[in-house]
Amino acid sequence: MLRLLDVLSTTGSLLLSFIGVLLCLMGFFVLERRLGVSILDVLPNYDLVLVEERMLDYGPEGRSLYAWSALTLDVLFPCCYISLAAGFTMRLAGDRSLRFLALTPFIAGLIDIAENVQIWNMLLSFPQLSGEQVALASATTSLKHGLVAVMILGMLIVGLDFCRNRLN
């Protein structure tokens, strides 16, 4: 695992990951423009009524496009941000005790992928959705948002520690 993290912290890996994140964000922008409304992934939480409304808003073609994107674009995106955040954290943490924070992107990314599978399942199951299915997906989305916040906070801590050490 340390070898992988060392590779992710190289300049080339960081640059490639950053470009990947930007391309994925552009892809999400295009996806939401085509759907006409925001994707479920970005909502803080949702319930059965909201999901059913969104599914109708997406329409059959939109649901198909979103389902395809959930298992392609939205799986590539966590891979890119995991690589970027873990590499950035390792690069700035060096040999110090904060290197463990490089693991938080992996946890966030795994939860993100689990969320994508649940959303994909709802897109394919519509109109036969259950309240329990939606509640689990919503809880996973909320957990993802919390873990991404922890990941960003960890990167901020490592960045501030790096700056503090550079000044001393």
N, C-alpha and C positions, 0 to 999 in steps of 0.2 A: 504494500500500500504506500509506503514512503517513497518508493521508486516512482510510482505513478504520480504522486503529489509533486515530486521533484521535477518530473517531465512537464507537468501542467504549469509549473512556475517559470518555465523558460519563456523568453521574449516571444519566440515564434508561436508557442502554444497560447500565450495570452493574447497575442494579436489575432490569431485564427479564431479563438473563442469569442473575442470581442466582435469581430466581423460577423460571426455566426449569430450572436445575440442581436446585432443590429438588423441582419437579414430576416431573422425570425420576427422581430418586432414589426418590420415592414410587412411581412406576410400576415400578421395578425391585423394590422391596419387595413390591408386589402380585404381580408376575410370579413371583418366587421362592416366594411363599406358594402360588400356584396350581400351580406345578410340583412343590412338595414337597421340592425339593433346590436347591442353589445353581446358578446359571448358569455356563457354562464361562468366561465373561469375567472372573470374579473369582478364578479359580484361578491360582496362580502358574505352573503348568504342568500338562500332562496327557499321557497316552499313549492308545494305541488301546483298551486294556482299560478304562480309566476312562471314556473317551468312550462306548464301547459300553454300559457299565453305566448311565451317565447317560441315554443315549438310551432305554434300557429303562425307567428310572425315570420319565422324562418321559411316556412313553406316546405314542400317535399324536396325541392331542389336544394334549398338552403340547408335543410337537415342532412341531406346526403353530402353536401360540400363540407359542412361542419364535422360530420362523422369522419370523413376522410382526413380532414385537418387534425382532428383529435388524436389520430394514430400516426400521423406523419409529422407535420409542423410542430404540433404540441408535444411530441416526444423528442424531437430534435432540440427544441428550445431548452428543456431542462438539461439536456446533455451539454449544451453550450454554456448555460449559466452556471452549472456545476463546475465545469472546467475553468471558467473565468474566475468565479468567486474562490474556489479552492486554490487555484494557481496564484491569484492575487494575495490571498491570505498567507500561503506558504512563502511567497516571494518577500513579503514584508515582515513576516514573523521570524524568518531566518531560523536560528537554532534555539530560539527562546521558547518559553513555556506556553506561549499562545498558539502554537501550531495545532493544537487540538481543535481550534475553531475552524480549521480547514475541513472538518468532517460535517459541519452543519449544512453545507450546500448539498451533500450527498443525501442527507435525510430529507431535506426540503424537496429535492428532485425526485426521490422515490415516492413521496406522498403526492407530488404533482402528477407523476405518471399514473398512480392509482386513481387519482381524480379524473384523469383523461379517459381511462378505461370505463369508469362509471358514467361519465358524460356520454361517451360513445354508446354505451349500452342503453342509456335513456333515449338517445337520438334514434337508435334502431328499434326500440320497444314502443315508441310513441304510436298510438295513443294509449297503450296499455301500461301506464305508469302507476306505481304505488307510492303512497305517502312515505313509506319506510325507505324505499329506494331513493327517493328525492332527499329525504332527511339525511341519509348516509352520505350521499354525494355532496350535499350542502355542508355537512360537518367536515368532510374531507377538504373541501374548498376553503373553509374557514381555517382549518389546521394548516393548510398550505400557506395561506396568507400570513399566519402567525410565524411559521418557520422561516419564510422568506424575510420577514422583519427581523427575526433573530439572526439570520445569515448576514443581513445588511449591517445590523448592529455589531456583529462580530468583525466584519471587515472594517467598520469605523474604528473599533477598539484597536485592532491591529495597526491600522493606519496612524492613529494618534500615538500609539506606543512607538511606532517606527519614527515618527517625527520627533517625539520626545527624546529618543535615544540618539538621533542625529544631532540634536541641539546640545547634548551633553558631551 
